[in-house]
Amino acid sequence: MSTTIIPADQRHFTDMGWLQTYWLFSFSNYYDPANMGHGKLRVFNDDVVRPGAGFPTHPHEEMEIITIVLKGEISHKDSMGNGGVIRAGEVQRMSAGTGLTHSEYNEADRDLHFFQVWILPDEAGLRPSYEQKEFTEDDFKNVLFPLASGQNHARAVNFNTDATIYRSRLDARQLLEHRTSPDRKLFVYLTSGRLQVNGEALAAKDQARLDGIDRLELKADQDADFILIDVSDK
């Protein structure tokens, strides 16, 4: 059983001018063999993209890619023929499978803020696929709401891994409990506010990585907006 708290200032930061990004795990030219993921959770990037900028067409394969837009909007195009806009409150899932290409741009006149999460699939060689859904703030108010999942949550976007990504906006002094299995891994990223995770204090942009527990208690010391990921270890 272990809980590791990683303060906000220990995240890897890259400023490209058009992109300010925090990489919570090894990614691109940031390589740390001790920070390659948490179970099947491989990537969690906290990105801000300036207006008129973005990511040109690039490939992916054998990865479940989930994009959670917090502010602004992303214009998306991919080799499956999908094209459109992902706005604040919406969640996109791409199963890269045997391979796809896509581009992401901020074509709006304000900054874009989003999380991108990569999770390894349970099965290789799947056909690439896409899904996008819209959620409201009421959906995750004082609850753990499944945004994306491979565990048969009806309202979530679906992916091909035994995992679930939850979001919550928890009022101060409110308490939530999450039951899981000790053979799984948990990851918490606090977007704003102050939160206790099994009694350990998190400030804004801190993260918690937990192993070997069957019960998670989440208590807001201040209004708190956070992501919880419950993921298989292998």
C-alpha positions as CSV (number, residue, x, y, z in Angstrom):
1,M,0.0,0.0,0.0
2,S,1.5,3.4,-1.0
3,T,0.5,7.0,-1.7
4,T,2.9,9.3,-3.5
5,I,2.1,13.0,-3.6
6,I,3.8,14.9,-6.4
7,P,3.7,18.7,-5.9
8,A,2.8,21.0,-8.8
9,D,6.3,22.4,-9.1
10,Q,7.7,18.9,-9.8
11,R,5.8,18.5,-13.1
12,H,7.8,18.7,-16.2
13,F,7.1,22.1,-17.9
14,T,7.7,23.0,-21.6
15,D,7.1,26.5,-23.0
16,M,7.0,26.6,-26.8
17,G,5.5,30.0,-27.0
18,W,2.3,28.8,-28.8
19,L,2.1,25.9,-26.3
20,Q,2.5,25.8,-22.5
21,T,2.4,22.2,-21.3
22,Y,3.0,20.2,-18.2
23,W,3.9,16.5,-18.8
24,L,3.1,14.4,-15.7
25,F,4.8,11.3,-17.2
26,S,7.6,10.8,-19.6
27,F,6.6,12.2,-23.0
28,S,8.3,13.4,-26.2
29,N,11.8,14.7,-25.3
30,Y,11.2,14.4,-21.6
31,Y,12.4,10.9,-20.5
32,D,12.6,9.7,-17.0
33,P,12.8,5.9,-16.6
34,A,11.3,6.2,-13.2
35,N,8.2,8.1,-14.5
36,M,6.9,6.1,-17.4
37,G,3.3,5.8,-16.3
38,H,1.1,4.4,-13.5
39,G,-0.3,1.0,-14.4
40,K,-1.8,1.3,-17.9
41,L,-2.0,5.1,-17.6
42,R,0.9,6.2,-19.9
43,V,0.4,10.0,-20.5
44,F,-1.3,12.9,-18.7
45,N,-0.6,16.3,-20.3
46,D,-2.0,19.6,-19.1
47,D,-1.9,21.8,-22.2
48,V,-2.7,25.5,-23.0
49,V,-2.6,26.3,-26.7
50,R,-2.6,29.9,-28.0
51,P,-5.1,31.1,-30.6
52,G,-4.2,30.1,-34.2
53,A,-1.8,27.4,-33.1
54,G,-1.9,23.6,-32.7
55,F,-0.6,20.2,-33.6
56,P,-0.2,19.4,-37.3
57,T,-1.1,16.0,-38.7
58,H,0.7,13.2,-36.8
59,P,0.3,9.5,-36.2
60,H,-0.7,7.3,-33.3
61,E,-1.1,3.5,-32.8
62,E,-2.0,1.1,-30.1
63,M,-3.2,3.7,-27.6
64,E,-6.5,4.9,-26.1
65,I,-6.4,8.7,-26.3
66,I,-8.9,10.8,-24.3
67,T,-9.1,14.6,-24.6
68,I,-10.9,16.6,-21.9
69,V,-11.5,20.3,-22.9
70,L,-11.7,22.7,-19.9
71,K,-11.7,26.0,-21.7
72,G,-11.9,27.1,-25.3
73,E,-12.2,24.6,-28.2
74,I,-10.2,22.3,-30.4
75,S,-10.7,21.8,-34.2
76,H,-10.0,18.1,-35.0
77,K,-9.5,16.2,-38.2
78,D,-8.4,12.6,-38.6
79,S,-7.7,9.9,-41.1
80,M,-11.0,8.1,-40.2
81,G,-12.9,11.0,-41.8
82,N,-13.9,12.7,-38.6
83,G,-13.7,16.5,-38.4
84,G,-15.3,19.0,-36.1
85,V,-14.9,21.0,-32.9
86,I,-14.5,19.7,-29.3
87,R,-15.7,22.5,-26.9
88,A,-15.3,23.1,-23.2
89,G,-17.3,20.4,-21.4
90,E,-16.8,17.8,-24.2
91,V,-14.7,14.7,-24.1
92,Q,-13.2,13.0,-27.1
93,R,-12.0,9.4,-27.3
94,M,-9.8,8.0,-30.1
95,S,-8.8,4.4,-30.1
96,A,-5.7,4.4,-32.3
97,G,-5.5,0.7,-32.7
98,T,-3.6,-0.4,-35.9
99,G,-2.9,3.3,-36.7
100,L,-4.4,6.7,-37.5
101,T,-3.4,10.2,-38.1
102,H,-5.0,13.4,-36.8
103,S,-4.5,17.1,-36.3
104,E,-5.6,19.5,-33.5
105,Y,-5.8,23.3,-33.7
106,N,-7.1,26.2,-31.7
107,E,-8.9,28.2,-34.4
108,A,-10.7,30.3,-31.8
109,D,-9.7,33.8,-30.5
110,R,-8.9,32.7,-27.0
111,D,-6.6,30.2,-25.2
112,L,-7.4,26.5,-25.3
113,H,-6.9,24.5,-22.1
114,F,-7.3,20.8,-22.1
115,F,-6.1,17.5,-20.6
116,Q,-4.9,14.7,-22.9
117,V,-4.7,11.2,-21.4
118,W,-3.2,8.1,-23.0
119,I,-4.0,4.7,-21.7
120,L,-2.7,1.4,-23.1
121,P,-5.4,-0.8,-24.6
122,D,-6.1,-4.3,-23.2
123,E,-6.0,-5.8,-26.7
124,A,-3.7,-4.9,-29.7
125,G,-4.7,-4.8,-33.3
126,L,-8.1,-3.1,-32.9
127,R,-9.7,-1.1,-35.7
128,P,-9.3,2.7,-35.1
129,S,-12.5,4.4,-33.8
130,Y,-13.7,7.7,-32.4
131,E,-16.3,8.9,-30.0
132,Q,-17.2,12.4,-28.6
133,K,-19.8,13.4,-25.9
134,E,-20.8,16.6,-24.2
135,F,-21.2,16.9,-20.4
136,T,-22.3,19.7,-18.1
137,E,-21.0,21.0,-14.8
138,D,-24.1,19.6,-13.1
139,D,-23.0,16.1,-14.2
140,F,-19.9,16.0,-12.0
141,K,-21.2,18.3,-9.2
142,N,-20.3,16.6,-5.8
143,V,-20.1,13.1,-7.5
144,L,-17.5,11.0,-9.2
145,F,-18.8,11.2,-12.7
146,P,-17.3,8.8,-15.3
147,L,-16.2,10.8,-18.4
148,A,-14.5,7.9,-20.2
149,S,-14.4,4.2,-19.4
150,G,-13.9,0.6,-20.4
151,Q,-16.0,-0.6,-17.5
152,N,-19.6,-0.3,-19.0
153,H,-20.6,3.1,-17.7
154,A,-23.5,4.0,-19.8
155,R,-23.0,7.8,-20.1
156,A,-19.2,7.8,-20.5
157,V,-17.3,7.7,-23.8
158,N,-16.1,4.1,-24.2
159,F,-12.6,2.9,-24.6
160,N,-10.8,-0.5,-24.8
161,T,-9.1,-0.7,-21.4
162,D,-10.3,-1.8,-17.9
163,A,-10.2,1.7,-16.5
164,T,-12.3,4.7,-15.8
165,I,-11.6,8.5,-15.9
166,Y,-13.8,10.3,-13.4
167,R,-14.3,14.1,-12.9
168,S,-15.7,15.8,-9.9
169,R,-16.3,19.4,-8.8
170,L,-16.6,19.0,-5.1
171,D,-17.9,21.8,-2.8
172,A,-15.9,22.7,0.3
173,R,-16.3,20.3,3.2
174,Q,-18.0,17.7,1.0
175,L,-16.7,14.1,1.1
176,L,-16.7,11.3,-1.5
177,E,-15.7,7.7,-1.3
178,H,-14.4,5.5,-4.1
179,R,-14.2,1.7,-3.7
180,T,-11.7,-0.3,-5.8
181,S,-9.5,-3.3,-5.7
182,P,-6.0,-3.4,-4.1
183,D,-4.5,-4.8,-7.4
184,R,-5.4,-1.6,-9.2
185,K,-3.8,1.8,-9.4
186,L,-5.3,5.2,-8.7
187,F,-4.3,8.6,-10.0
188,V,-5.7,12.0,-8.8
189,Y,-4.9,15.4,-10.5
190,L,-6.3,18.5,-8.8
191,T,-7.2,21.2,-11.3
192,S,-8.1,23.8,-8.7
193,G,-8.9,24.1,-5.0
194,R,-7.6,22.1,-2.0
195,L,-8.4,18.4,-1.5
196,Q,-7.5,15.6,0.9
197,V,-6.8,12.2,-0.6
198,N,-7.0,9.5,2.1
199,G,-5.9,12.3,4.5
200,E,-3.0,13.6,2.4
201,A,-3.4,17.2,1.4
202,L,-3.3,18.3,-2.3
203,A,-3.1,21.9,-3.5
204,A,-4.0,23.0,-7.1
205,K,-2.1,21.1,-9.8
206,D,-0.7,18.5,-7.3
207,Q,-1.2,14.8,-8.1
208,A,-1.5,11.7,-6.1
209,R,-0.5,8.2,-7.2
210,L,-1.9,5.3,-5.1
211,D,-1.3,1.6,-5.1
212,G,-2.7,-1.3,-3.1
213,I,-5.8,0.3,-1.6
214,D,-9.4,-0.7,-1.8
215,R,-11.0,2.5,-0.5
216,L,-10.3,6.1,-1.5
217,E,-11.6,9.0,0.6
218,L,-11.8,12.5,-1.1
219,K,-12.5,15.5,1.0
220,A,-12.6,19.1,-0.2
221,D,-10.9,21.6,2.1
222,Q,-11.9,24.3,-0.5
223,D,-14.1,23.9,-3.6
224,A,-12.1,21.4,-5.7
225,D,-12.1,20.3,-9.3
226,F,-10.2,17.1,-10.0
227,I,-9.7,14.1,-12.2
228,L,-9.6,10.6,-10.7
229,I,-8.3,7.7,-12.9
230,D,-8.8,4.1,-11.7
231,V,-6.7,1.8,-14.0
232,S,-5.6,-1.8,-14.1
233,D,-1.9,-2.5,-13.2
234,K,-1.2,-4.7,-16.2
